Amino acid sequence: MESLRELFKIGNGPSSSHTMGPKRAAEQFTFRCPQVDRYRVTLYGSLAATGRGHLTDRAIRSVLEPIAPTEICWEPETVLPFHPNGMRFEGLRGDTAVDTWTIYSIGGGALANEETKAEPKPSVYTMSTIREIKDYCYREGKTYWEYVEECEGKEIWEYLDRVWTVMCDTIMRGLNNDGVLPGGLKVARKASTYFVKSKSYTGSLGSRARLYAYALAVAEENASGGEVVTAPTCGSSGVLPAVIYHLSTTRDFLRIRILRALATAGLFGNVVKTNSSISGAAVGCQGEIGVACAMAAAAACQLFGGTPSQIEYAAEMGLEHHLGLTCDPVCGLVQVPCIERNAIAAARALDANTYATLSDGTHLVSFDKVVEVMNETGHNLPSLYRETSEGGLAKRYDRR
């Protein structure tokens, strides 16, 4: 498995696969092909179907147009075999293409194609399933975060500290911003209102309202193109920070414990990314919100002193109960139902933690098996429900 640096990426929303990935691809193509008269970029499949709503064209143009005029071509009906998020970059002199590059945005801001898949990737982690890692932890008397440190080195804490700083900054911005989100749906920001209302309640209702507010704050910042951390994606970036921030402000956990919880969360997200997918275009929203819920549940259980088995159980529930979740954003925007899902998944993560903590950690279906099922389910979902905005909620939306 790759480093957690490849999972927790800092960048601008609204989509890691449709905004961050294409922007990175454009940057790489400028190094391959800097001396041209113009660029032509063809977007395929999901990138073409929902790219305008995800600001894909703007992200690409922001990189290429300062160098040369750029044409964007849209081919939503054409799905390339490697992945639904395909892009073809062409550098042109006159009418002749001097360089052509096909690359895919595979989720979480990551890029790949047939050539890179064939190349051996630098492996940071020696194990790639939770079963292997959990057995190792019990055998050596270690925790998940200690395994992360062992594989990544102590320098990972500096990176995770930066990740946590950005997450907190995003929450603060989101709580203090008002107004309508861009895109045409006229969705009003709700985080600040939920946070103010939370002050009027006590007990569990006030606690839940604050949790919702934190998740909404991040999701709304993401929808407006603000800076977020993929966890594991931009569209699901509100779940993990909301849960950890909520627990940090109510339980006074030391910062180092927060970073250890982030490491544990990242380990579970990394396992899914390695063995399945975190791309909504590939496996539906179960790969985004479902994985985010699992990561947040694992982090919460880590903070409350859960055993490796209890932490695995919490993560398993977080993902299991999102199996089959479709990705059908209205108008291709990361707003409806995406923003609301972040808040509900954050609450589910805390429930999964509570349930697992009350148990002894024993359960019948392992986290790894749920990842297998998620992968199978995702690939069996009709393409309409995998980030095309041509089915489900997107199709039922009445613009009147």
C-alpha positions, 0 to 999 in steps of 0.5 A: 500500500502507498503512503497515507500522503496519497490518501490525505491530499490537501487541495480545493474542491468540489471533487477529488476525482473530477477537480483535483485529479484533472488539475494534476493531470493537466499540470503533468501534461504541461511538463510533457508538452510545453511548446505547443500552439494549443491544447485539446482535452477530451473528457469521457464517461463520468468526467464528461457527464458531470464535469461542468457541475464539478468544475472539471473544465475550469480546473484544467483550463486554469493550468493549460490556458496560461500556456496556450489556448485550450479546447475542452471536448465532452464525450459522456457516452464514451466510457474507456475500458480502464476507468469511467473517468478518462481524459485524453490530452493533446498538444497541437502544433497547427493541426498536428498532435505532437503529444497525446496522453490518456490518463484516468482520475481514479478517485481521491485525486489519484491518477493512473492508466494502463502503463502506470498500473503495470509498473510496480508501485513503491510500497510503504506498507508490507501488509494490505488487509486488515486481517493481516494487520490486526493479527500482527498488532495482537501478536506484537502487542501494538495498535494500528497507529503504531503500525502506521508509524512503523511503516511510514516513519516518525515524519508521518506525524508532521504531515498528519499535523498539517492535515489536522490543521487544514481540517480545523481551518476548513471547519472554522471557515464553513461555520462562519460563511453564509450565503448561497452555494455556486452552481445554480441549485441555489442551495443555501449554506446551513452549517452556521445556522445549525451551529447557532441552533446547537447552542439552544439545546443541551444533552444529546440533541445539542451534541448531535446538532454540533456534529452536523454543523461541523460536517456541513461546514466542511462539505459546504466549503468543498462545494464552493471550491474551498480548501479541504482534505480528501478523506478519502475524497472531496465529496466525503471530506466532511465526515472524518474531521467532523467526528474527530473535531467533535470529540476533541472539543468535548473530551479534551483529547491531546493533539497527539491522540488526534493524530493517532486517530487520523493515522488509524482512519487513514490505514482503513481508508488505504486498505479500501483504496488498495483492494477496491476503489474510493471513486464514486464513478467506479463503485458509487457513493459507498466508496466515498461516504461509506469509506469515510464513515468507516474511517471516522468510526475507526478513528472514534473507536481508537480515541475511546481506547478500543481494541484492534478487534473493536476498531475493526468492527466499528469500521466494518459497520460504518462501511457495511451499512452503506453498501449499495449507496448510489452516486447520483448528484443532482445537476452533477454538483457535489451538493444534493445529496452529497452535503447532507450525506456527510452529516448523516454519515458522521452520526452513523460513525459515532453510532458504529463506535458506540455499538462496537465499544459495547461489544467484545469486538467479535463479529461474523463478517470481517472488514476485508469481506465487506470491502470485497462485497463493496467492490462487487456491488459497485461494479454491478451497479448500473452506470446510471448510478455511478456519478453520471447524473442520469439516474436516481435522485438526479433524474427525479429533480424537478427544476421548476 
